[in-house]
Amino acid sequence: MNIEYTDDPHPRNSYWELWGLPLFDIKDTGAVMFELTEARKTITNAYIRMNAFDAAYGVESCVMSFIVNRPINEPGFYLDRTEGAGRFISYSIKSYAVQKNGEGLRY
């Protein structure tokens, strides 16, 4: 298990910050819940997710991931429309959290 957090939950955002150390070979669920409780106390205004890993195949791969905490005020997303040559129109989803902090200032 490990616990990660971010202010931008966009599906393509793979740069979540790691809370503490990964909890490898932990058999006690109380230790995992203790770390989650401490993360929720410290990081109140962020998205927090838990990831579970399975090393049964000799490879550390994520088998389960879910969000366990959301901020009180979620900034959300907006649809950005771009017009290209001819009648080509493309749309992309952008996060208000990224717009507020600017590129390169978030981490």
N, CA, C and O of each residue as an XYZ file, in Angstrom:
428
protein
N       0.850     -1.185      0.000
C       0.000      0.000      0.000
C       0.888      1.238      0.000
O       2.003      1.232      0.522
N       0.362      2.288     -0.596
C       0.947      3.609     -0.406
C      -0.165      4.643     -0.475
O      -1.252      4.371     -0.986
N       0.118      5.828      0.043
C      -0.845      6.922      0.089
C      -0.229      8.096     -0.657
O       0.923      8.460     -0.421
N      -1.014      8.690     -1.569
C      -0.551      9.814     -2.366
C      -1.577     10.937     -2.295
O      -2.742     10.705     -1.968
N      -1.133     12.172     -2.606
C      -2.047     13.306     -2.591
C      -1.699     14.304     -3.687
O      -0.560     14.359     -4.151
N      -2.701     15.101     -4.100
C      -2.523     16.133     -5.120
C      -3.655     17.131     -5.035
O      -4.650     16.899     -4.348
N      -3.501     18.260     -5.743
C      -4.600     19.213     -5.862
C      -5.270     19.105     -7.221
O      -6.298     19.741     -7.452
N      -4.707     18.311     -8.126
C      -5.251     18.146     -9.474
C      -5.526     16.676     -9.756
O      -4.588     15.926    -10.026
N      -6.787     16.237     -9.701
C      -7.080     14.814     -9.898
C      -7.305     14.416    -11.357
O      -7.936     13.393    -11.622
N      -6.806     15.199    -12.296
C      -7.002     14.874    -13.712
C      -6.485     13.462    -13.996
O      -5.433     13.078    -13.484
N      -7.208     12.689    -14.801
C      -6.784     11.308    -15.074
C      -5.377     11.192    -15.662
O      -4.714     10.173    -15.469
N      -4.919     12.205    -16.363
C      -3.575     12.152    -16.944
C      -2.493     12.679    -16.009
O      -1.312     12.665    -16.356
N      -2.886     13.141    -14.832
C      -1.905     13.624    -13.860
C      -1.299     12.420    -13.148
O      -1.950     11.800    -12.307
N      -0.088     12.097    -13.475
C       0.578     10.960    -12.833
C       1.573     11.406    -11.770
O       2.298     10.584    -11.210
N       1.608     12.710    -11.490
C       2.563     13.240    -10.521
C       1.886     13.547     -9.188
O       1.808     14.707     -8.783
N       1.404     12.527     -8.515
C       0.859     12.678     -7.170
C       2.025     12.604     -6.197
O       2.994     11.884     -6.434
N       1.930     13.350     -5.099
C       2.995     13.341     -4.092
C       2.801     12.162     -3.150
O       1.677     11.842     -2.763
N       3.892     11.526     -2.790
C       3.842     10.355     -1.922
C       3.822     10.795     -0.464
O       4.619     11.633     -0.045
N       2.899     10.218      0.303
C       2.823     10.485      1.745
C       3.647      9.416      2.459
O       3.308      8.234      2.414
N       4.702      9.821      3.103
C       5.536      8.874      3.842
C       6.202      7.861      2.928
O       6.471      8.132      1.757
N       6.455      6.706      3.481
C       7.068      5.623      2.719
C       6.006      4.611      2.306
O       4.986      4.486      2.983
N       6.223      3.883      1.203
C       5.280      2.821      0.846
C       5.232      1.760      1.947
O       6.249      1.460      2.573
N       4.070      1.206      2.172
C       3.863      0.229      3.247
C       3.956     -1.182      2.680
O       2.946     -1.874      2.559
N       5.167     -1.607      2.334
C       5.367     -2.943      1.773
C       5.309     -3.994      2.875
O       5.767     -3.757      3.993
N       4.754     -5.130      2.561
C       4.685     -6.288      3.468
C       4.028     -5.972      4.804
O       4.389     -6.558      5.824
N       3.080     -5.066      4.810
C       2.333     -4.755      6.030
C       1.150     -5.708      6.118
O       0.314     -5.747      5.215
N       1.076     -6.461      7.180
C      -0.035     -7.388      7.385
C      -1.120     -6.786      8.273
O      -2.260     -7.251      8.273
N      -0.757     -5.747      9.033
C      -1.669     -5.126      9.988
C      -2.417     -3.980      9.309
O      -1.800     -3.007      8.877
N      -3.745     -4.090      9.212
C      -4.533     -3.030      8.588
C      -4.550     -1.768      9.450
O      -4.778     -0.672      8.939
N      -4.313     -1.915     10.742
C      -4.275     -0.763     11.635
C      -3.171      0.213     11.271
O      -3.344      1.424     11.405
N      -2.036     -0.303     10.812
C      -0.924      0.562     10.406
C      -1.291      1.377      9.172
O      -0.944      2.554      9.072
N      -1.988      0.753      8.239
C      -2.428      1.456      7.032
C      -3.445      2.534      7.395
O      -3.355      3.660      6.905
N      -4.404      2.203      8.243
C      -5.423      3.166      8.645
C      -4.825      4.306      9.472
O      -5.305      5.437      9.396
N      -3.784      4.025     10.259
C      -3.099      5.071     11.010
C      -2.466      6.079     10.053
O      -2.603      7.287     10.247
N      -1.774      5.593      9.023
C      -1.145      6.477      8.044
C      -2.191      7.299      7.294
O      -1.983      8.484      7.034
N      -3.315      6.670      6.945
C      -4.380      7.385      6.257
C      -4.964      8.480      7.144
O      -5.216      9.587      6.668
N      -5.180      8.192      8.403
C      -5.715      9.185      9.341
C      -4.749     10.357      9.506
O      -5.175     11.512      9.537
N      -3.461     10.070      9.611
C      -2.461     11.135      9.735
C      -2.418     11.994      8.469
O      -2.278     13.214      8.553
N      -2.536     11.369      7.309
C      -2.542     12.118      6.047
C      -3.764     13.018      5.975
O      -3.658     14.168      5.548
N      -4.921     12.515      6.382
C      -6.145     13.327      6.362
C      -6.069     14.499      7.335
O      -6.603     15.572      7.051
N      -5.414     14.309      8.478
C      -5.264     15.400      9.447
C      -4.341     16.490      8.911
O      -4.608     17.679      9.081
N      -3.259     16.075      8.266
C      -2.244     17.018      7.801
C      -2.625     17.697      6.496
O      -2.451     18.906      6.347
N      -3.139     16.928      5.557
C      -3.462     17.449      4.228
C      -4.981     17.477      4.100
O      -5.585     16.527      3.603
N      -5.587     18.558      4.545
C      -7.052     18.612      4.568
C      -7.651     19.070      3.245
O      -8.778     18.699      2.914
N      -6.915     19.865      2.491
C      -7.489     20.440      1.281
C      -6.855     19.856      0.021
O      -6.372     20.599     -0.834
N      -6.855     18.533     -0.095
C      -6.277     17.869     -1.266
C      -6.992     16.547     -1.514
O      -7.721     16.037     -0.663
N      -6.764     16.023     -2.684
C      -7.252     14.680     -3.001
C      -6.225     13.681     -2.479
O      -5.026     13.829     -2.714
N      -6.704     12.675     -1.776
C      -5.813     11.638     -1.249
C      -6.271     10.308     -1.826
O      -7.463      9.999     -1.813
N      -5.332      9.524     -2.331
C      -5.686      8.204     -2.853
C      -4.780      7.145     -2.250
O      -3.644      7.404     -1.853
N      -5.328      5.949     -2.199
C      -4.567      4.782     -1.727
C      -4.352      3.859     -2.913
O      -5.254      3.641     -3.722
N      -3.162      3.329     -3.004
C      -2.811      2.368     -4.050
C      -2.411      1.060     -3.402
O      -1.711      1.046     -2.389
N      -2.852     -0.029     -3.984
C      -2.462     -1.356     -3.509
C      -1.632     -2.027     -4.598
O      -1.957     -1.938     -5.783
N      -0.576     -2.689     -4.194
C       0.338     -3.345     -5.128
C       0.339     -4.850     -4.886
O       0.075     -5.319     -3.779
N       0.638     -5.583     -5.932
C       0.724     -7.038     -5.839
C       2.045     -7.474     -6.453
O       2.277     -7.275     -7.645
N       2.904     -8.065     -5.644
C       4.208     -8.525     -6.119
C       4.207    -10.027     -6.389
O       5.271    -10.641     -6.464
N       3.027    -10.620     -6.535
C       2.930    -12.065     -6.741
C       3.590    -12.503     -8.047
O       4.092    -13.623     -8.140
N       3.592    -11.636     -9.048
C       4.169    -11.998    -10.335
C       5.637    -11.586    -10.439
O       6.234    -11.710    -11.508
N       6.213    -11.110     -9.369
C       7.602    -10.666     -9.395
C       7.766     -9.247     -9.907
O       8.890     -8.775    -10.079
N       6.660     -8.563    -10.152
C       6.675     -7.196    -10.644
C       5.798     -6.366     -9.723
O       4.695     -6.783     -9.370
N       6.273     -5.218     -9.339
C       5.464     -4.346     -8.495
C       4.484     -3.583     -9.381
O       4.852     -2.584     -9.999
N       3.247     -4.046     -9.443
C       2.249     -3.394    -10.279
C       1.036     -3.024     -9.435
O       0.652     -3.762     -8.528
N       0.446     -1.893     -9.738
C      -0.713     -1.405     -9.005
C      -1.938     -2.225     -9.413
O      -2.268     -2.313    -10.596
N      -2.603     -2.818     -8.436
C      -3.782     -3.633     -8.721
C      -5.065     -2.949     -8.284
O      -6.154     -3.343     -8.700
N      -4.943     -1.912     -7.435
C      -6.130     -1.210     -6.977
C      -5.739      0.209     -6.579
O      -4.706      0.421     -5.945
N      -6.568      1.174     -6.954
C      -6.319      2.561     -6.610
C      -7.657      3.254     -6.454
O      -8.521      3.130     -7.322
N      -7.843      3.984     -5.360
C      -9.099      4.696     -5.169
C      -8.875      5.945     -4.322
O      -7.968      5.997     -3.492
N      -9.726      6.956     -4.550
C      -9.640      8.216     -3.829
C     -10.354      8.064     -2.496
O     -11.500      7.617     -2.448
N      -9.681      8.435     -1.415
C     -10.245      8.294     -0.071
C     -10.556      9.643      0.571
O     -11.191      9.686      1.624
N     -10.122     10.742     -0.039
C     -10.401     12.066      0.524
C     -10.487     13.069     -0.608
O      -9.699     13.030     -1.553
N     -11.458     13.974     -0.501
C     -11.611     15.051     -1.469
C     -11.662     16.374     -0.720
O     -12.145     16.418      0.411
N     -11.170     17.460     -1.329
C     -11.224     18.757     -0.648
C     -12.662     19.256     -0.531
O     -13.542     18.830     -1.279
N     -12.888     20.164      0.416
C     -14.228     20.715      0.612
C     -14.665     21.498     -0.617
O     -15.806     21.378     -1.062
N     -13.761     22.297     -1.163
C     -14.059     23.080     -2.360
C     -13.269     22.490     -3.527
O     -12.046     22.619     -3.581
N     -13.965     21.849     -4.455
C     -13.305     21.260     -5.616
C     -13.330     22.250     -6.770
O     -14.406     22.661     -7.204
N     -12.149     22.645     -7.279
C     -12.126     23.651     -8.334
C     -12.722     23.172     -9.650
O     -13.273     23.985    -10.393
N     -12.635     21.905     -9.961
C     -13.255     21.360    -11.165
C     -12.434     21.524    -12.427
O     -11.235     21.798    -12.389
N     -13.125     21.347    -13.559
C     -12.484     21.365    -14.864
C     -13.284     22.252    -15.817
O     -14.459     22.537    -15.581
N     -12.638     22.677    -16.880
C     -13.341     23.411    -17.921
C     -12.953     22.856    -19.284
O     -11.904     22.230    -19.440
N     -13.811     23.093    -20.264
C     -13.611     22.591    -21.612
C     -12.958     23.691    -22.435
O     -13.498     24.792    -22.542
N     -11.803     23.401    -23.014
C     -11.057     24.365    -23.813
C     -11.225     24.012    -25.286
O     -10.910     22.900    -25.711
N     -11.725     24.971    -26.057
C     -11.967     24.751    -27.484
C     -10.869     25.430    -28.294
O     -10.548     26.596    -28.063
N     -10.295     24.690    -29.247
C      -9.253     25.215    -30.118
C      -9.674     25.001    -31.566
O     -10.028     23.892    -31.964
N      -9.632     26.075    -32.345
C      -9.983     25.980    -33.768
C      -8.702     25.906    -34.588
O      -7.771     26.689    -34.402
N      -8.687     24.936    -35.507
C      -7.520     24.750    -36.347
C      -7.799     25.144    -37.780
O      -8.758     25.859    -38.069
N      -6.945     24.667    -38.677
C      -7.081     24.976    -40.096
C      -8.380     24.388    -40.636
O      -8.783     23.289    -40.256
N      -9.023     25.127    -41.520
C     -10.287     24.667    -42.083
C     -11.380     24.713    -41.026
O     -11.568     25.725    -40.349
N     -12.089     23.615    -40.896
C     -13.154     23.524    -39.893
C     -12.779     22.602    -38.741
O     -13.654     22.109    -38.029
N     -11.508     22.370    -38.558
C     -11.060     21.460    -37.513
C     -11.170     22.124    -36.143
O     -10.579     23.177    -35.906
N     -11.923     21.506    -35.254
C     -12.098     22.001    -33.890
C     -11.707     20.874    -32.941
O     -12.155     19.738    -33.092
N     -10.873     21.199    -31.966
C     -10.496     20.193    -30.968
C     -10.838     20.713    -29.581
O     -10.815     21.917    -29.324
N     -11.154     19.783    -28.701
C     -11.521     20.111    -27.332
C     -10.581     19.390    -26.375
O     -10.153     18.267    -26.642
N     -10.268     20.029    -25.277
C      -9.477     19.391    -24.235
C     -10.005     19.824    -22.873
O     -10.558     20.913    -22.722
N      -9.827     18.961    -21.897
C     -10.277     19.256    -20.540
C      -9.089     19.785    -19.745
O      -8.024     19.168    -19.728
N      -9.271     20.916    -19.096
C      -8.204     21.527    -18.303
C      -8.708     21.756    -16.888
O      -9.904     21.935    -16.660
N      -7.787     21.748    -15.952
C      -8.115     21.859    -14.535
C      -7.966     23.298    -14.054
O      -7.004     23.982    -14.404
N      -8.925     23.753    -13.248
C      -8.818     25.071    -12.639
C      -7.661     25.133    -11.640
O      -7.072     26.196    -11.446
N      -7.330     24.007    -11.007
C      -6.219     23.983    -10.048
C      -4.899     24.300    -10.739
O      -4.064     25.012    -10.180
N      -4.702     23.782    -11.940
C      -3.477     24.046    -12.695
C      -3.467     25.490    -13.175
O      -2.421     26.139    -13.171
N      -4.618     25.993    -13.588
C      -4.713     27.370    -14.065
C      -4.388     28.353    -12.937
O      -3.748     29.377    -13.176
N      -4.823     28.051    -11.718
C      -4.601     28.941    -10.572
C      -3.127     29.005    -10.178
O      -2.622     30.086     -9.874
N      -2.429     27.870    -10.176
C      -1.045     27.826     -9.712
C      -0.017     27.976    -10.809
O       1.137     28.285    -10.513
N      -0.373     27.775    -12.036
C       0.562     27.947    -13.147
C       1.486     26.769    -13.332
O       1.770     26.034    -12.386
N       1.954     26.592    -14.546
C       2.825     25.462    -14.847
C       4.194     25.659    -14.207
O       4.778     26.739    -14.300
N       4.696     24.635    -13.569
C       5.997     24.685    -12.915
C       5.979     25.248    -11.502
O       7.011     25.229    -10.830
N       4.846     25.747    -11.030
C       4.760     26.321     -9.692
C       4.071     25.382     -8.696
O       4.040     25.672     -7.500
N       3.533     24.292     -9.163
C       2.733     23.423     -8.308
C       3.585     22.499     -7.454
O       3.154     22.128     -6.362
N       4.792     22.105     -7.905
C       5.570     21.110     -7.181
C       6.888     21.656     -6.723
O       7.668     20.940     -6.094
